Amino acid sequence: MIRDNYIISSNCFPYGYPSIDNIQHIDRNDEIFVFGSNINGRHGKGAALQATHFGAMYGKGIGLHGNTYAIPTKNREMKVMFLREISKYVNDFIEFAKANPDKQFLVTKIGCGLAGYNETDIAPLFKECKFVTNIHLPYAFVYYLKTHNL
């Protein structure tokens, strides 16, 4: 199903969550735009800049702010974090989503833009949200998780 400017496709994969791509706007108060950020909260480019339209706050680079949730992929020195560091923040996000079932989390391809990782690097970090029905991953992440039986 296409809802406005992004895709919700629960029929693609038997994963318990739909995939999403191309998030242009948030229509409901329960929708949260999940994006890759830097710990400093300098939201100047990419999805982080887009997140400012949904409530991301300058200077806040981790967690929930407005209708956004920031997952850091760059450190205080603006250097790309190692995957094991990003993984900690992804796991924190997954636990937060589980604790907030009244919200729908629309995850962008974090780490795959300015941080420079490939989808195949980042997708496995989200394998633990396979049955968390309020987390909606990008199509490329869902496809990777499905084809690698994760």
VMD Tcl script that draws the C-alpha trace (Angstrom):
set ca {
  {0.00 0.00 0.00}
  {1.30 3.49 -0.76}
  {0.43 6.11 1.82}
  {1.25 9.57 0.59}
  {4.98 9.73 -0.17}
  {6.26 6.55 1.39}
  {5.66 2.87 0.95}
  {4.10 0.60 3.53}
  {4.38 -2.91 2.24}
  {3.43 -5.58 4.74}
  {2.85 -8.12 1.97}
  {6.49 -8.16 0.82}
  {7.96 -10.31 3.57}
  {6.65 -12.48 6.39}
  {8.55 -10.52 9.02}
  {5.86 -9.01 11.20}
  {6.70 -5.50 10.10}
  {6.22 -3.56 6.89}
  {9.02 -1.86 5.01}
  {9.19 1.85 4.34}
  {11.11 4.06 1.95}
  {11.16 7.70 0.95}
  {9.61 9.30 4.03}
  {8.63 12.83 3.04}
  {6.31 13.78 5.87}
  {4.71 12.52 9.05}
  {0.92 12.36 8.99}
  {0.07 11.29 12.51}
  {1.27 12.16 16.00}
  {2.17 8.52 16.69}
  {4.66 8.33 13.78}
  {8.32 8.79 14.65}
  {10.98 9.53 12.00}
  {14.10 7.51 12.95}
  {17.32 8.88 11.47}
  {21.08 8.65 11.68}
  {22.69 11.54 13.51}
  {25.88 12.62 15.17}
  {26.19 12.76 18.94}
  {26.53 16.56 18.79}
  {23.09 16.87 17.22}
  {24.29 18.96 14.27}
  {21.44 18.18 11.90}
  {22.80 19.91 8.82}
  {22.59 17.33 6.03}
  {20.74 14.26 4.80}
  {18.00 12.64 6.84}
  {19.14 14.57 9.92}
  {18.31 17.86 8.20}
  {14.97 16.43 7.09}
  {14.33 15.38 10.70}
  {14.35 19.04 11.78}
  {10.99 19.36 10.01}
  {9.60 16.67 12.33}
  {10.92 18.03 15.63}
  {14.61 17.07 15.80}
  {16.41 19.59 17.96}
  {19.81 21.05 17.23}
  {22.25 19.90 19.90}
  {20.27 16.69 20.65}
  {21.84 13.76 18.79}
  {20.44 10.79 20.68}
  {16.90 9.61 21.33}
  {13.38 10.98 21.03}
  {12.77 14.64 20.21}
  {9.45 15.76 18.75}
  {8.38 13.16 16.20}
  {11.95 11.98 15.66}
  {14.37 9.48 17.16}
  {18.10 10.03 16.59}
  {20.49 7.08 16.35}
  {24.09 8.32 16.29}
  {26.40 7.09 13.54}
  {29.09 9.77 14.09}
  {30.91 10.66 17.31}
  {31.68 14.04 18.94}
  {34.57 14.58 16.53}
  {32.16 13.95 13.64}
  {34.01 10.74 12.75}
  {32.05 7.69 11.64}
  {31.48 5.27 14.52}
  {32.42 1.61 14.31}
  {29.49 -0.75 13.76}
  {29.79 -2.13 17.30}
  {29.27 1.42 18.63}
  {26.27 2.05 16.39}
  {24.87 -1.32 17.43}
  {24.56 -0.16 21.05}
  {22.41 2.79 19.98}
  {20.32 0.58 17.67}
  {19.69 -1.82 20.57}
  {18.70 1.10 22.81}
  {16.29 2.23 20.09}
  {14.74 -1.24 19.76}
  {14.15 -1.40 23.52}
  {12.63 2.09 23.43}
  {10.28 1.06 20.61}
  {9.21 -2.05 22.52}
  {8.44 0.13 25.56}
  {6.35 2.50 23.39}
  {3.93 0.29 21.42}
  {1.61 3.25 20.89}
  {4.14 4.81 18.47}
  {5.09 3.75 14.93}
  {8.82 4.08 14.21}
  {9.69 4.80 10.56}
  {13.39 3.96 10.20}
  {15.49 5.58 7.48}
  {18.61 3.92 6.06}
  {20.71 5.13 8.99}
  {24.44 4.99 8.43}
  {24.06 4.53 4.67}
  {24.32 8.16 3.66}
  {26.86 10.51 5.17}
  {28.34 7.84 7.44}
  {29.19 5.79 4.34}
  {28.16 2.30 5.39}
  {26.41 -0.10 3.02}
  {22.91 -1.40 3.68}
  {24.48 -4.84 4.16}
  {26.55 -3.42 7.04}
  {23.67 -1.74 8.87}
  {20.71 -4.09 8.23}
  {22.04 -6.88 10.52}
  {22.06 -4.42 13.42}
  {18.24 -4.44 13.22}
  {17.77 -8.22 13.26}
  {16.44 -8.10 16.84}
  {13.44 -6.04 15.76}
  {12.15 -8.77 13.47}
  {8.95 -9.21 15.48}
  {8.61 -5.70 16.85}
  {5.54 -4.66 14.90}
  {5.85 -0.91 15.50}
  {9.30 -0.66 13.87}
  {9.14 -0.16 10.11}
  {12.41 -0.68 8.26}
  {13.55 0.43 4.82}
  {12.93 -2.09 2.05}
  {16.67 -2.76 1.60}
  {17.06 -3.69 5.29}
  {14.02 -5.98 5.20}
  {15.25 -7.62 2.01}
  {18.70 -8.24 3.48}
  {17.32 -9.67 6.73}
  {14.95 -11.96 4.83}
  {17.48 -13.23 2.28}
  {20.04 -13.90 5.01}
  {17.54 -15.57 7.33}
  {18.22 -13.07 10.11}
}
mol new
graphics top color blue
foreach p $ca { graphics top sphere $p radius 0.5 }
foreach p [lrange $ca 0 end-1] q [lrange $ca 1 end] { graphics top cylinder $p $q radius 0.2 }
display resetview
